[in-house]
Amino acid sequence: MSVTELAPADVWRNRIYSGGWKTGGAGTIAVTEKATGIEIGSVGAASAADVSAAAAIATEAQRAWAATPGPQRGDVLREVARLLQEHREEIARQIVRETGSIRPKGYLEVKLAIREILEGAALASQSTGVITTSDVRERHSVARRVPMGVVGVITPWNSPLILAARAIAPALATGNAVLLKPDPQTPVSGGILYACLLEIAGLPEGLFHVLPGGAETGDALVRDPQVNMISFTGSTRVGQAIGSVAGGLLKRANLELGGKNPYIVLDDVDVEAAASAGAWGSFLHQGQVCMAAGRHLVQESIADAYIESLVRRTSALTVGDPFKGDFHLGPIINERQAENVDRIVADSVSKGAKILAGGSRDGLFFKPTVMVDVVPGMPVFDEEIFGPVAAVTVFKDDDEAVSLANQNRYGLVAAVASSNLRRAQRIADRLHAGIVHINDQTILHEVFGPMGGVGLSGNGHNYSTLTNADQFTEWQWVTTRDDLPAYPF
């Protein structure tokens, strides 16, 4: 079974999905294999007019969907999860080709997307409100959750299947319609695939739209008055622009943005275990993860041993085409991003940082890199890299570790490694981050814990089983009485 057999290529080639498969108004987008640059397909690009038309269709379809019994909405999503499981091999391979991730990451993404969808489906069977108290005996008072209406979802290219699932599933389960704009670099695994799956699973027509495109398409989605909410995962720069527009329109915007995440290694750890976790946190998916370990903060008494272990592990990693072999790292997503990694490394070296491993590339294949003597003020300390670079900064004591960790405006994830849990918790309590892990690295993704950041990493609207019901609905207060009361006027 292949992705194209879920929906034959001649059905979706050069098309968008909006009330069926149709030609987009903004031309086409090539789908490429990132390791080779080979074109493996093409999809339609949505214009602003396409967005407006899709929003009108979705607005109409959403009313009947919201009135559909919740368990029936959940059944559609459970069927999507079953289809993902059935076709996981081909879907994972599509992710590998389209994103440049290694094979295990592709399989993990399918597994996590299935869990996101199943947990989202469960929302459809949960209570939708409560009976509240009232100080008037004859008044019956209820607070209930009602759908937002039409939800615009804008997703990135690095984990397109998961990051779409975590918004699509709870939005549909709670009675909304969805307009999805996948990143133009991953329009199949991040969008077209879900159109195929939901159509096969029996989702009524008009509730789900896939509108590939660039900045103009995204801007039209944010500004459309028929779109009631925006769910965005991506860069801080774009998130700030979306937040500004949405705020002016008094429109809800859930923003999960970039990170420059500290991995704090205290002097009482197992150094080999800590270095292994740190390497994984920096190099998984070529470091192209918002939760990547961007800064290794290591206590000075173990710094030499930690660096030696990290360099040894880094030097043993292989880089190559993940679709053709079992490599540890695949390609950077595109030349622009690779050039940015080059810039950050070179500028940091010019300011005094040293490269102990890697530091060079062959096209999009960037060698995993370890840099030391890194201090605040260097790009490798201050900027999100989105590349396979582990930057090591040495600290003297716990207070300095906290100061260094909090020394930027990001606040997505932080991690602390220590054999003394009370000490680690005291540090964790002082960290400016939406997520903190003790005795683990920074890249953890589960639907059960709130996912989201503070500062430049987001606006605190988190995705999780704890928060999704509130994120994708709004409260409505309803009171009833048997008769109209008497008033003085």
N, C-alpha and C positions, 0 to 999 in steps of 0.2 A: 504494500500500500504506500503510495506517495502523496505528498501534499497536493500535487496537481490532479490526482485521482479523487481527492475529496471534493475538488471543484476543478474540472478539466481546464487546462490552460487557455483553451480557446474561448472559455466563458469569461474569465477575469482578465485576460491579457488586455492591457491598455484601458482598463475600466476602473471605475469606482463602484462602491456598493451603497446604493441609496434608493430604497424602494425597488430593489432589483439591481442587476448589473447594467451599468450604463457608461457612456463616454463622459469623461470629466471635461470641464470647460477650460482647464489650464494645461492641456497637453498631456504628456506622459512622463513617467519616472522610470529610469532603468534600475533593475534589481541586479546587483553585482555580487560575485563571490569575492569577499574581501581579500583573501590570500593571493588571488591571481588577477583580480580585476576583470575577469570574464563576465560578460553579461549573461545572466541565467533567466531572465524574464523581464517584463515591464508591466507597470500598472498605470492606471489613470491618475491624473493630478486634479484635485478639486479646486475650483475657483470660488471666489466670494459668493457668486450667485448660486453655486452648488451648495454651499454651506447654508445659505438662506432657505433654499428649497428643501434641503434635508431637515432643517429645523422645523419647518412648517409641517412636513409629513410626520415627523416625530411627535410634535405637539398634539396632533390629531390622534395618532395611534396610542399615545401614552394614557389617554383618558380611559380607554377600555382595559388597558393592561393594569392600571392601578386598581380597577374594579375586579380583576381576576383574583380568585382566592389565592392567598399566599402560597399554600402548599403546591398548587399547580405551577406557579412561577418557579418555585424551587425545583420542581421536577425537570423543567427545561434545562436548568443549569446542571443538575445532576447527570443528565444525558450528555451534556458537553464534557463533563469530567470523564465520563465513561469512554467517550470517543477519543479524548486525549490519551487516556491509558491504552486504548486499543491500538492507536497509531503512533505511539510514543517514539518508536525507532525512527520513522521517517520525519517526524516533526523535529526531533533532536538534530537530525542531520541537516535539516533546513536551517535551523538556528546556527549550526556550526558554519555553514557556507555563507550565510547572510550577515552574521555578526563577527566572524573570525574567532569565535571562542573555541576552546578545546572541547573534545567530545564529552568528557565527564561533566563539564559545565552545561553543555546542551541538554544532557539527560537530567541533570539536577534541575534545570529550569522547567522542564516539563513536569517533573515531580512536584515542584513547589507551586506551579500554576494549578495543577490538579487540586492541591490542598486549598489554595486560595478560593477556587471555585466552589468546592464542597462546603467550606465554611461560609462563603457568601450565600450559598443556597439555603443554608440553615437559618439565615435571617428571615426568610420568607415565612417561617413557621413560628416565629417568636411573637410574643405579645407586642401589640402596637400602641399600647397606651395604658393609663392608670385612671382609677376613679379618685379624684381629689376631694379633699374636705371642703366644706363651705360653711360660712357663718349664718346662712339663711336656710332654714329647715326645708323649705319647699323647692330649693334649687338643687338640681342634679348636675354635678360638675365633673367633666372628663378632660384629661389632657391626652392627646393622641399624636402619634407621629404620622405625618403625611408625606408623600414623595415630593422631592424638589420640583420634578417636572421633566425637563430635558437637561441632561448632564453632558457637558463637553469634556472629553478626556483627551489629553495631549501627553504622549508617552515618548521616552527616549529610545535610543538604538541599542544600549548596552545589554539590557535584559528585557527585551520587548515583550516576550510572552508573559512573564511574571507581572511586570509593571502595568500591563493592560488588564490582566486578570483581576488584580486586586482592586481595580476601580469598576470594571465592567460587571463583575459578579454581584457585589453588594448594591450597585446602582440598579441593576435589573431586578434583583430579588426584592428590593423595597418599593418597586412599582414605577421606576423611572424609565425613560427612553434614553439612549446613549448615542452621541455623535463622537466617534473615535477618529482622532488625527494621529496616525502613527508617524514616527520619524521617517523621512524619505529615504534614509539609508537602510531601513528594515521594514518595508511596507508589507511584506508577505507574512513573516513570522510575528510581526507586531500588529497586523490588522486584517489582511485578506483571509488569513487562516481562521480568525474568529468569525468572520462573516460566513465562511463555509460551515463551520461547526454549529453556529447558532441556527443557521437555516436548516441544516439536517436535523438538529435537535427539536425543531418545531416552534421556534420563536415566531410569533405573529409578525407579519410584514410591517415594515415602517418603524419598528422599535429600535433597530440597530443600524447604524450607518458607518461606513469606513470611507474617510475623506483624506487620502494621502496628500501631502503638500508641504510647502515650506512655511516661511514666516508669514506670508500674506494669508495663507489658509488659516493658520493659527490665530492671527489677529482677527480675521472675520468671525471665527468661532467664538472668541472671547467677547467681541462686541455685539454679536447678534442678540437682539432683545428677546428672542424666543428661547434662548439658552439660559437656563436659570442658575447654573452652577458650573464651575470649571475645576477639574482635577488635573493638576500638572505635576509631572516629575521631570526634572531637567536642570539646566544650569541656573546659577544664581542670577546672572545677568538677565536672562529671558524671564525668569520667575519674578524678578522685580518689576519688569515692564508689564507682565500680566497682572500682577497685584495692583499696580497703579491704575490700570484701565478698569479692572474689576471693581476696585474700591470706588472709583468715580461713578460707576454704574450701580453701586450698592449690590453687587453680585457676589455670592460666596465663591471664594477661591481657595482650594486646598493646595498648598505649595510645598513639595518636598524638593529641596535644592541641593547644592553642592556641599562638600565637606573637606576639611583639612584635618583629618582625624588623628588624635594623639594615641599612641600605644606606649604606655608607661611601664617600664621594666625595672622593678625594684631589686635591691642587692641580695634578697633572700630567695631568689627563684632558682629553679633548675634551668641553667643557662641554655642548654641544648633544646629543651622543650620550648623555652621562650623564643629562641631564634627561629625554630621551626614554625611556630605560630606567627611570628612577625613576617617571615618570608611569604607565607600563605596570604597574610593580610595585605601585603604590598603587591604581590605578583599575580594573584588570581585574575584571570581575564585581562592580562597585561596591565593591571592596575586601573582598568577603565571601569571602576565601580565607585559610586559616590561614598560608599562606606569604607573604602580602602584605607589601610594604615599609611597615612601621609607623612607622619612624623614618628620616628622611633626615639622616645625619650628614655635614656638608659642611665642608671646610677653609675657614677664614675668608678667605683671599686670593682665592678664587673664589666665595664665597658669594653676593655680589650678582649676578654673572653667572648662576649656577646658578638662583637664585630667579627672576630675570627670565625665563629660559627656561622654567622649570617653570610659572610663572604664565601665560605666553603660551600654552603648550600646553594647560594646564588650561582656560583661558577659551574655547578653540576646541572643546572637547568638547561633544557634544550628549547630551541625556537624554530618553528617551521609551519608549514601548511597543515592545519589540524584535520583537514578533510582527507589528507593522504597519509598521515602517519600519527603516531602517538607521541606528541610533543607536549611540553609543559606550558608553553606560551605560543599563541598565534600572532597574527598581525595587529598593529594599531589600525583603527577603523578607517583612517584616510590620511592623505599627505598633510593636510592642514594641521591635524592633531599631532602627527609625528613631528612636524616642524616646531610646534609649540613645546613639545617635550625637549627637543634639541635646545631650544632657546632657554628654557628653565635650567637645564643642566649646565650649559655654557656660561650663562650669566652668573650662576652660583659659583662655578669654578673661578670665574674672574674676581669674585668677591672673597675667595679663600677656601671654599669647599674642595674636598679631594675625592676623586673617584678611585675606589678600591676594586670594583668589579663592573664589567659592562661599560656603559657610557657611549656606545656607538650603535649604528643600525645599518641594515641592508634593505633599502627601500622602506617598507612598512614594518619590517621585522626588527624590533628594537631589543637589544640584549638587556636582560634584567640587570639593574644597576644598583650598586651600593655607594652612597656618598657619606662621608664623615666630615667632622669639623664644621657641621652645619649650625648656624646661629640665626636668630631673628634678624630680619632685614634682607636675607637672601631669598630669591624667588622660590627655591626648593623648600624653604621653611614656611613661606607666607602664602604661596599660591597652590590651588588645587592643580595637580599635575595631570591626572588621567593618563598615566603612563607607568611603566614598570620600574619605578625608582623608589628605593628605600633610603630615606634621609635620616641619619643618626645624629642626635644632639645629646650631649652628656650633661647630667645635672648632679648637684652635690647632695641635696636633702629633699625631703618630701615637700617642703614649702616651695622650693625652686621648681620641682616637678609640676606642681599645680600651677605656678605662675607661667611656666613655659606652655603648658597644655592650654591654658586659657588666653594665650597671647595672640589671638586673632578673633575675628568677628564671626567665624563659623561656629556651629554648635550641633553637629549631627550625631557623631558617635565618638566615644572615648573608651579605652580599655586599660585595665590595670592588671599587671601580673605580679603576684606575690604569694609566698607561702603563709603569710600572716594575714588572715582574712579581715581582722579588725582594723589593721593598719590600712589595708587596701580599701576598706569601706570608708574610712575617714577621708582618704583621698578622693574616692568616688563622690562623696557627698559635696565636695567643693568644685566639681568639674562642671563647666558650662556646656552641657550637651543634652540632647533629647533622649539619648540612649547611652547607657554605660554597661560594659561587660567586665566582670572580675574573673580573672584567670581564663581568658579567651582572647582571641583577636577581634578585630573590629567588624569583619564582614560576617554578620549573622542575619539571616532573613527567616522569620517565622510570622505567620499570620496572627499568632496568639498575643504577641507583645506589641504595644503601640509603636509604630514606625513613623518617625518624624523628627524634625530638628527645630532648633531655636536660632536666633540671630540670622546670619546670612544663609543658614541651612534650611529655613522654612518658617512657616507661621504657626506651627504647633498643631495643625490639623492632621491627626495621625490615622494611619490605616491599620486596623486590627479588628479582631472579634470583639474587643472591648469598646471600640469607638465607631465602627462602621455604621451602626444603626443611626447614630446621631449625625454623622458626617453626611449621609446621603438622604436624610429626611429633615423636615423641620417640624417643630412642635406647633400644634393647634389646640387652643382651649375652647371647649364646647360646653355650654350650659343649657339646661332645659328646665322648664316649669310647666305645670299643668295649665295654668292660666296666667294672663298678663296681670302683674301686680298694680296696685293703685299708687300713683305718684302725685306730688303736691301740685304740679303745674297742670 
